[in-house]
Amino acid sequence: MEKIKLGQSDLEVSRLALGCMRLAGVDLEKAKEVIKTSLDLGINFFDHADIYGGGQSEVLFGQAIKELGVKREDIIIQSKCGIRRGFFDFSKDYILESVDGILERLQTDYLDVLVLHRPDALLEPEEVAEAFNVLKASGKVRHFGLSNVNSYQIELLQSYLEEPLLVNQLQLSIAHTPMIDAGLQVNMLTDGGVNRDGSVLDYCRLKKITIQTWSPFLIALDKGTFFGHPDYAELNAELEALATEKGVAPETIAIAWILRHPAKMQAIIGSMTPERLENVAKACDVILTRQEWYKLYLSAGNILP
């Protein structure tokens, strides 16, 4: 499994991360199987959030790691906070309270990375900075990041912090590419040419912030994945053709497409199926040519100038 440096830190992380949102939907034995498979494949990074399964995903993970005998220093654990029922909350008190709950559920003394989950319109950067300073000084959190934010939201918060933010989690799949479209369709009167996120892809590259891609097979939250979807017949045909040519599964090609981008993104994989995890892990060994990458992009209905 290929490793990269996470942001401007010394953390060496696997190019693939196990997203633990669906862990709450399995029992302890299945959780252990999924985690062990991930570790055997070289995945050392596990992504959580306090809202996943109402905290149950973290509980199961903590129990599974303990029963598997995994050394805490051999894995990197990230969790997120800030989403509450009906609103977002980046207040100092809530961040501190959330982290205490996360650590208790995970049965660990520290998080390698804490990420703020969704932009809070009532963000007070001074409060967030105070919370981060407390967590860092206490040893409860070693590094920090953000999720689903644009360039100026990062810039604003970073201006109050003492150390660089490491990550930005953003949705990306071959069928969901707005942060790529805007960079290709510059100055065009097309939907894809609308800059919706402040050129966040290029900004993160410039600032050495690792983009963590979530839902790498999703079209949109209300449409499901592109695999077998009637609106993406051309994309599925191209994935099948490339998969057959390279002797891998279509999902391997879909992840290889993300990893091919020079931004060195980290793909978060949320599957609880060991076989699929084994398939996507092979993506690290599949190098798509420039022509193959663009052909997949176009087969999903995207355009070029």
CORHUUR-V423718 format. One record per residue. RES is the residue in one small letter. SS is DSSP state (alpha for helix, beta for strand, coil for the rest). PSI is psi in radians with two decimals (NA if undefined). Layout:
RES;SS;PSI
RES;SS;PSI
This chain:
m;coil;2.19
e;coil;2.51
k;beta;2.62
i;beta;2.82
k;beta;2.35
l;coil;1.96
g;coil;-2.41
q;coil;0.60
s;coil;3.11
d;coil;0.11
l;coil;2.13
e;beta;1.98
v;beta;2.64
s;beta;2.55
r;coil;-0.46
l;beta;2.44
a;beta;2.54
l;beta;2.05
g;beta;2.18
c;coil;0.31
m;alpha;-0.73
r;alpha;0.04
l;alpha;-0.55
a;alpha;-0.28
g;alpha;0.08
v;coil;2.92
d;coil;3.10
l;alpha;-0.74
e;alpha;-0.71
k;alpha;-0.70
a;alpha;-0.75
k;alpha;-0.69
e;alpha;-0.78
v;alpha;-0.77
i;alpha;-0.75
k;alpha;-0.73
t;alpha;-0.78
s;alpha;-0.82
l;alpha;-0.73
d;alpha;-0.53
l;coil;-0.09
g;coil;0.12
i;coil;2.10
n;coil;0.08
f;beta;2.24
f;beta;2.16
d;beta;2.18
h;coil;3.07
a;coil;2.59
d;coil;-0.34
i;coil;-0.16
y;alpha;1.98
g;alpha;0.44
g;alpha;0.49
g;alpha;-0.21
q;alpha;-0.53
s;alpha;-0.73
e;alpha;-0.67
v;alpha;-0.87
l;alpha;-0.70
f;alpha;-0.81
g;alpha;-0.74
q;alpha;-0.75
a;alpha;-0.77
i;alpha;-0.71
k;alpha;-0.81
e;alpha;-0.50
l;alpha;-0.23
g;coil;0.48
v;coil;2.29
k;coil;2.33
r;alpha;-0.66
e;alpha;-0.18
d;alpha;-0.10
i;coil;2.78
i;beta;2.12
i;beta;2.24
q;beta;2.42
s;beta;2.89
k;beta;2.69
c;beta;2.93
g;coil;-0.28
i;beta;2.15
r;beta;3.01
r;coil;1.81
g;coil;-0.03
f;beta;2.96
f;beta;2.64
d;coil;1.84
f;coil;0.46
s;coil;2.67
k;alpha;-0.85
d;alpha;-0.72
y;alpha;-0.68
i;alpha;-0.80
l;alpha;-0.74
e;alpha;-0.74
s;alpha;-0.78
v;alpha;-0.70
d;alpha;-0.73
g;alpha;-0.72
i;alpha;-0.84
l;alpha;-0.70
e;alpha;-0.77
r;alpha;-0.65
l;alpha;-0.19
q;coil;0.82
t;coil;2.81
d;coil;-0.26
y;coil;2.74
l;beta;2.44
d;beta;-0.68
v;beta;2.34
l;beta;2.28
v;beta;2.38
l;beta;2.23
h;coil;-0.78
r;coil;2.61
p;coil;2.35
d;coil;2.02
a;coil;-0.41
l;coil;0.38
l;coil;2.26
e;coil;1.79
p;alpha;-0.52
e;alpha;-0.69
e;alpha;-0.77
v;alpha;-0.76
a;alpha;-0.71
e;alpha;-0.76
a;alpha;-0.79
f;alpha;-0.71
n;alpha;-0.72
v;alpha;-0.80
l;alpha;-0.67
k;alpha;-0.81
a;alpha;-0.57
s;alpha;-0.20
g;coil;0.11
k;coil;-0.50
v;beta;2.36
r;beta;-0.57
h;beta;2.90
f;beta;2.73
g;beta;-3.09
l;beta;2.97
s;beta;2.36
n;coil;0.68
v;coil;2.77
n;coil;-3.13
s;alpha;-0.81
y;alpha;-0.45
q;alpha;-0.68
i;alpha;-0.83
e;alpha;-0.75
l;alpha;-0.92
l;alpha;-0.71
q;alpha;-0.55
s;coil;-0.27
y;coil;-0.07
l;coil;2.70
e;coil;-0.30
e;coil;2.75
p;coil;2.49
l;coil;2.40
l;coil;-0.63
v;beta;2.78
n;beta;2.06
q;beta;2.23
l;beta;2.53
q;beta;2.29
l;coil;2.26
s;beta;3.00
i;coil;-0.47
a;coil;0.06
h;beta;1.63
t;coil;0.60
p;alpha;-0.60
m;alpha;-0.27
i;alpha;-0.72
d;alpha;-0.81
a;alpha;-0.57
g;alpha;-0.35
l;alpha;-0.61
q;coil;0.79
v;coil;2.31
n;coil;0.47
m;coil;2.59
l;coil;1.02
t;coil;2.77
d;alpha;-0.72
g;alpha;-0.38
g;alpha;-0.12
v;coil;2.16
n;coil;1.68
r;coil;-0.32
d;coil;0.34
g;coil;0.64
s;coil;0.81
v;alpha;-0.56
l;alpha;-0.90
d;alpha;-0.62
y;alpha;-0.81
c;alpha;-0.65
r;alpha;-0.76
l;alpha;-0.70
k;coil;0.10
k;coil;0.75
i;coil;2.22
t;beta;2.18
i;beta;2.19
q;beta;2.05
t;beta;2.23
w;beta;2.71
s;coil;1.08
p;coil;-0.06
f;coil;0.08
l;beta;2.50
i;beta;-1.07
a;beta;2.87
l;coil;-0.49
d;coil;0.04
k;coil;-0.17
g;beta;-2.78
t;beta;2.88
f;coil;-0.23
f;coil;2.10
g;coil;0.05
h;coil;2.30
p;alpha;-0.47
d;alpha;-0.17
y;alpha;0.71
a;alpha;-0.72
e;alpha;-0.74
l;alpha;-0.81
n;alpha;-0.64
a;alpha;-0.70
e;alpha;-0.69
l;alpha;-0.77
e;alpha;-0.74
a;alpha;-0.80
l;alpha;-0.68
a;alpha;-0.76
t;alpha;-0.75
e;alpha;-0.66
k;alpha;-0.01
g;coil;0.62
v;coil;-3.06
a;coil;2.75
p;alpha;-0.65
e;alpha;-0.47
t;alpha;-0.77
i;alpha;-0.69
a;alpha;-0.66
i;alpha;-0.66
a;alpha;-0.57
w;alpha;-0.72
i;alpha;-0.79
l;alpha;-0.40
r;coil;-0.41
h;coil;2.36
p;coil;-0.08
a;coil;-0.12
k;coil;0.94
m;coil;2.77
q;beta;2.12
a;beta;2.23
i;beta;2.11
i;beta;2.12
g;coil;0.21
s;coil;2.48
m;coil;0.32
t;coil;1.97
p;alpha;-0.69
e;alpha;-0.73
r;alpha;-0.67
l;alpha;-0.72
e;alpha;-0.67
n;alpha;-0.83
v;alpha;-0.49
a;alpha;-0.49
k;alpha;-0.25
a;alpha;-0.48
c;alpha;-0.34
d;alpha;0.03
v;coil;2.05
i;coil;1.98
l;coil;2.45
t;coil;2.91
r;alpha;-0.73
q;alpha;-0.73
e;alpha;-0.72
w;alpha;-0.84
y;alpha;-0.60
k;alpha;-0.71
l;alpha;-0.77
y;alpha;-0.80
l;alpha;-0.57
s;alpha;-0.29
a;coil;0.10
g;coil;0.09
n;coil;2.87
i;coil;2.83
l;coil;2.68
p;coil;NA
